[in-house]
Amino acid sequence: MSKKLVILGGGASGILIALKLMNTRNLVITLIDNKTFYEYTPGLCSVLYEETENDFKRHFDMITFDYAPFLSKRNIKFVLGRIKALQDKKVYLYNERDPIDYDYVVICTGSSYADPWKTLPANENEACMDSNSRFEFLRQHRERYLESNDILCIGAGPVGVELAAEIAYRKPEKKVTIVNATEVVLSSSPAEIGKNAQKILESKPSIHIVSNEMASETDTKGVYETNKSHIKFKPDLVYNCVGITPNTDFMDGVWLNEKKQIIVDEALRVPGTEHVFAVGDVNSFDELKMYYTAEMQAIHFARNMRRIMTKKEGEEVELIPYHGSTPNMVVSMGPTHGVGYISGIKLTGWPLHERKGSRLASIAKYLVERIAMDDYGLRLPFNDVLYFTQEKSHGGILPKHFHSA
């Protein structure tokens, strides 16, 4: 007997779950998203700051594709819409009278970020967004960036570090100030690669870092001030790279924690339910919220979904607990170099290029982007290998000391 799986959100985890389960017998899959297109969001920094307009358009096209034709070839139904509510094994959408039934639902709606990284409609009253609208939104932001000479970046996580390094490489005449709440950038990165990133940023004459402070807009519009030394800025352009907000407005409040994340158990299932799961940025599982960890959770959910689909009538299914994944991270420091930590190996440019970064890290970043877009047909096998070597319950094919690094 067929079962209906509805995937809410087609980002990192949602699209991977659809691909992973598309050939599962007796499973009918529907993916719902409020965009007509998939976007590899981690690639946006390099897209926005490309050297020419043609390169900007070309790279944008390289990190996006339309859901409908892509999914229909794989016998997956795509529904365009914004989620209103989940109730009685039905998904209700705005501007749609008839709800969508499900036997199982996995919530992969991700998080929202400050402009220009978020992919919500420019007008909040609009139901959905297409790739042309998204491109025009980014193009307008790119114009603002090109016209700006004094840029303030609040926050020094991966996004803040990448955009500052990219601008310093592309347009060294532009002044970039980073306000960082901690002593070192990338404070939550593995193997202290933030120290290496900071050394690279500090070597750029156009970048100035203010550490151990936060900044916010004052009562005077366009003027920002730090909270301790009260340094004031009046930049031409501001990037707010601090914090993310889970996309959970449609969820019942009892399913959410204080961070508005969906509470899940060790199998990534919502407690008190049998048929509702949440994967990626949107859930409460305690690990770094990254594209990579969202994909590892997606593979794990797919394993459990297959268990559910192969159980016999009346049989209890034992779901596999998710133990988290070994931290891995690659951060670009401009288009040609980066820093990273992959399977216990630090990529920093040591010993000769510590003020530039690692060329290997940059190549790894590019390959991850292209694999995410499935250029080589490697997305599924690549993520399977990552899962069975990096998910902490396995140990996998790598030596154990790599997993405790």
C-alpha positions in Angstrom: 0.0 0.0 0.0 1.4 3.4 -1.0 2.4 6.0 1.6 2.5 9.7 1.0 5.6 11.7 2.1 5.4 15.4 2.0 8.6 17.4 2.2 8.2 21.0 3.4 11.1 23.1 1.9 13.5 22.3 -0.9 16.7 23.6 0.4 19.8 21.6 1.4 18.0 18.8 3.3 14.6 18.9 1.5 16.0 18.3 -2.0 18.4 15.7 -0.8 15.7 13.7 0.9 13.6 13.8 -2.2 16.6 12.5 -4.3 17.5 9.9 -1.7 14.0 8.4 -1.5 12.8 8.9 -5.1 13.1 5.2 -6.0 11.6 3.9 -2.8 8.8 1.4 -3.5 5.3 2.5 -2.7 6.4 6.0 -1.6 4.7 8.9 -3.2 6.7 12.1 -2.6 5.5 15.7 -2.8 7.9 18.6 -2.2 6.4 22.0 -1.3 8.4 25.3 -1.5 7.6 29.0 -1.6 10.1 29.4 -4.4 10.0 28.1 -8.0 13.7 27.4 -7.8 16.5 25.8 -5.8 19.4 28.0 -4.8 22.8 26.9 -3.4 22.9 29.7 -0.8 26.5 29.2 0.4 27.6 30.2 -3.1 26.0 33.7 -2.9 29.1 35.5 -1.6 31.1 34.6 -4.7 28.1 35.3 -7.0 27.4 38.8 -5.7 31.0 40.0 -6.0 31.9 38.6 -9.4 34.1 40.8 -11.5 31.7 41.5 -14.3 27.9 41.6 -14.8 28.2 38.6 -17.2 30.1 36.6 -14.6 27.5 37.6 -12.0 24.6 36.3 -14.2 26.5 33.2 -15.3 27.4 32.2 -11.7 23.8 32.9 -10.5 22.6 30.5 -13.1 25.2 27.9 -12.0 23.8 27.8 -8.4 20.1 27.7 -9.3 17.6 25.5 -11.1 13.8 25.3 -11.4 12.2 22.7 -9.2 9.3 21.7 -11.5 11.3 20.2 -14.4 14.0 18.8 -12.2 11.6 17.0 -9.9 9.1 15.8 -12.5 11.9 13.8 -14.2 12.3 12.0 -11.0 8.6 11.3 -10.4 8.4 13.8 -7.5 5.5 16.2 -7.4 6.3 19.8 -6.8 3.8 22.2 -5.3 4.5 26.0 -5.2 3.0 27.6 -2.1 3.6 29.1 1.4 2.7 26.9 4.3 -0.1 28.1 6.6 -0.5 25.2 9.0 -0.1 21.5 9.7 -3.2 19.8 11.2 -4.7 16.3 11.2 -2.1 14.9 8.7 -2.8 17.7 6.3 -0.7 20.6 5.0 -2.6 23.9 4.5 -1.2 26.5 2.1 -2.0 30.2 1.7 -4.2 30.9 -1.4 -5.0 27.2 -1.7 -8.4 25.9 -0.7 -7.6 22.2 -0.7 -5.0 20.9 1.8 -2.4 18.3 0.9 -2.7 14.9 2.7 0.3 13.1 4.1 1.2 9.9 5.9 4.5 11.3 6.9 5.8 14.9 6.7 9.4 16.1 7.1 9.9 19.8 7.8 12.9 21.2 6.0 11.9 24.9 5.9 15.3 26.1 7.1 16.1 29.6 8.4 15.8 33.2 7.3 18.7 35.6 7.1 19.1 39.3 6.7 19.3 40.8 3.2 20.6 39.8 0.7 21.0 36.2 1.8 17.3 35.4 2.6 15.2 34.1 -0.2 11.8 35.3 0.9 9.8 37.5 -1.6 11.0 41.1 -1.6 7.4 42.0 -0.8 6.2 40.0 2.2 2.6 40.1 0.8 3.7 38.1 -2.2 3.0 34.4 -2.0 6.1 33.1 -3.7 9.3 34.0 -5.5 10.6 33.0 -8.9 14.3 33.0 -10.1 13.9 36.1 -12.2 12.6 38.1 -9.1 15.5 36.7 -7.0 18.1 37.6 -9.6 16.7 41.2 -9.9 16.7 41.5 -6.2 20.4 40.5 -6.1 21.3 42.7 -9.0 19.9 45.7 -7.2 21.9 44.8 -4.2 25.0 44.4 -6.3 24.5 47.9 -7.6 24.4 49.2 -4.1 27.6 47.4 -3.3 29.4 48.7 -6.4 28.3 52.3 -5.5 29.5 51.9 -1.8 32.9 52.8 -0.6 32.5 52.3 3.2 31.0 49.0 4.1 30.1 47.7 7.7 29.8 44.0 8.4 28.2 43.1 11.7 29.2 39.6 12.6 32.2 37.4 11.7 30.8 34.0 11.1 31.3 32.3 7.7 29.2 34.7 5.8 30.8 37.8 7.3 34.3 36.5 6.8 33.6 35.4 3.2 32.0 38.6 2.1 34.8 40.8 3.7 37.5 38.7 2.1 35.8 38.6 -1.3 35.3 42.4 -1.4 38.9 43.0 -0.3 40.1 40.9 -3.2 37.7 42.2 -5.8 37.6 45.9 -4.8 40.6 46.7 -2.5 39.8 50.4 -2.7 36.6 49.8 -0.6 36.9 50.1 3.1 35.4 47.1 5.1 34.9 47.2 8.9 34.0 44.0 10.7 32.5 44.2 14.1 32.9 40.9 15.9 31.4 39.9 19.2 34.3 37.6 20.0 38.0 37.8 20.1 38.6 35.8 16.9 36.5 35.4 13.7 34.8 32.1 13.1 34.6 31.5 16.8 32.6 28.3 16.5 34.7 26.8 13.7 36.6 23.5 14.3 40.3 23.3 14.9 40.6 27.0 15.5 40.7 27.8 11.8 39.2 31.2 12.8 42.7 32.2 13.9 44.0 31.5 10.5 41.2 33.4 8.9 41.8 36.4 11.1 45.5 36.5 10.2 44.4 36.6 6.5 41.9 39.4 7.1 44.3 41.4 9.1 46.8 41.3 6.3 44.3 43.2 4.0 44.9 47.0 4.2 41.2 47.6 3.4 39.8 45.5 6.3 39.6 46.7 9.9 38.3 44.4 12.6 36.7 45.6 15.9 36.7 42.6 18.3 34.7 41.8 21.4 32.0 44.3 20.5 28.5 44.4 19.0 27.1 47.1 16.9 23.5 48.3 16.2 21.8 51.2 14.6 21.4 54.3 16.7 18.4 56.6 16.9 20.0 58.5 14.0 19.1 56.5 10.8 22.2 55.1 9.1 24.5 55.6 12.1 25.8 52.6 13.9 27.5 52.4 17.3 29.4 49.7 19.2 28.2 48.7 22.6 31.5 49.1 24.6 33.8 51.6 23.1 30.9 53.5 21.4 32.7 53.8 18.1 30.3 55.3 15.6 30.0 54.4 11.9 28.1 56.0 9.1 28.6 53.4 6.3 27.3 53.4 2.8 26.3 49.8 3.1 25.6 47.5 6.1 25.6 43.7 6.2 24.0 42.1 9.2 25.6 38.7 9.4 24.5 37.8 13.0 22.0 35.1 13.7 19.4 33.2 11.8 15.6 32.8 12.4 14.0 29.4 11.9 11.1 29.4 9.4 8.6 28.0 11.9 5.8 30.6 11.9 3.3 28.0 10.7 4.0 25.6 13.6 2.0 25.2 16.8 3.9 26.9 19.6 4.0 23.8 21.7 6.3 22.1 19.2 8.9 25.0 19.5 11.6 25.8 21.9 12.6 29.3 23.0 14.7 29.8 19.8 11.6 28.9 17.7 13.2 25.7 16.6 11.1 22.6 16.3 11.8 20.3 19.2 12.9 16.8 18.0 13.9 13.6 19.6 17.1 11.6 18.9 15.5 10.2 15.6 14.7 13.8 14.5 11.0 13.1 15.1 8.7 15.6 16.8 7.9 14.1 20.3 4.3 13.0 20.7 3.9 12.3 17.0 4.5 9.3 14.9 4.5 10.9 11.5 6.2 14.4 11.8 10.0 14.9 11.5 12.1 18.0 11.3 15.6 18.2 9.6 18.3 20.9 9.3 18.4 24.5 10.6 14.7 24.3 11.6 15.2 21.7 14.4 16.5 21.8 17.9 19.2 19.2 17.5 22.4 20.6 19.1 25.0 20.9 16.4 26.3 23.7 14.1 23.6 24.8 11.7 25.3 24.4 8.4 24.5 23.2 4.9 26.7 20.2 5.6 25.0 19.2 8.8 21.6 19.7 7.2 22.6 17.2 4.5 23.8 14.7 7.1 20.5 14.9 8.9 18.7 14.4 5.6 20.6 11.2 4.8 19.8 10.0 8.4 16.1 10.7 8.0 16.1 8.9 4.6 17.5 5.8 6.4 14.8 5.9 8.9 12.1 6.5 6.3 13.3 3.4 4.5 12.9 1.4 7.7 9.4 2.6 8.1 8.5 1.7 4.5 9.9 -1.8 4.8 8.3 -2.7 8.1 5.6 -5.5 8.0 2.0 -4.8 8.9 1.6 -4.5 12.7 5.4 -4.5 13.2 7.0 -1.9 15.4 9.8 0.0 13.7 12.9 0.9 15.6 14.2 4.3 14.4 18.0 4.9 14.3 19.1 7.7 16.6 21.1 10.5 15.1 24.3 11.3 17.0 25.5 14.4 15.2 28.3 14.8 12.6 31.9 15.5 13.0 32.5 19.3 12.4 33.8 20.1 8.9 34.1 23.6 7.4 35.5 25.3 4.4 35.5 29.1 4.3 36.6 31.0 1.2 39.0 33.9 1.7 38.5 35.3 -1.8 38.1 33.5 -5.1 41.4 31.7 -5.1 42.1 30.7 -1.4 40.4 29.6 1.7 40.7 28.0 5.1 39.2 24.7 6.1 39.0 21.7 8.3 38.0 18.4 6.5 38.1 15.0 8.2 40.8 16.0 10.7 43.0 17.9 8.1 43.5 21.6 8.5 43.8 23.6 5.3 45.4 27.0 6.1 48.1 27.7 3.5 50.8 26.6 6.1 53.7 27.1 5.9 54.2 29.5 2.9 50.8 31.1 2.3 49.3 31.7 5.8 48.5 35.3 4.8 46.6 34.1 1.7 45.1 30.8 2.8 45.0 27.4 1.2 44.5 26.9 -2.5 43.3 23.4 -1.7 40.5 24.8 0.5 39.4 27.0 -2.4 39.3 24.0 -4.7 37.3 22.0 -2.1 34.8 24.9 -1.8 34.3 24.9 -5.5 33.9 21.1 -5.7 31.4 21.1 -2.9 29.3 23.7 -4.8 29.4 21.7 -8.0 28.5 18.5 -6.3 25.6 20.2 -4.5 24.4 21.2 -8.0 24.9 17.5 -9.0 27.1 18.5 -12.0 28.9 15.2 -11.9 26.0 12.9 -10.7 27.9 12.7 -7.4 25.5 14.3 -4.9 24.0 11.1 -3.6 27.2 9.0 -3.4 29.2 11.9 -2.1 26.8 12.5 0.8 26.5 8.8 1.5 30.3 8.6 1.9 30.2 11.8 4.1 27.5 10.3 6.3 29.1 7.0 6.9 32.5 8.6 7.7 31.3 11.7 9.6 28.1 10.7 11.5 29.4 10.1 15.0 27.8 6.7 15.5 29.6 5.0 12.7 33.4 5.7 12.9 33.2 4.8 9.2 36.3 4.2 7.1 38.4 6.9 8.7 40.7 6.4 11.7 38.9 7.1 15.0 41.3 9.9 16.0 40.0 11.9 13.0 36.6 11.9 14.7 37.8 13.2 18.0 39.9 16.0 16.6 
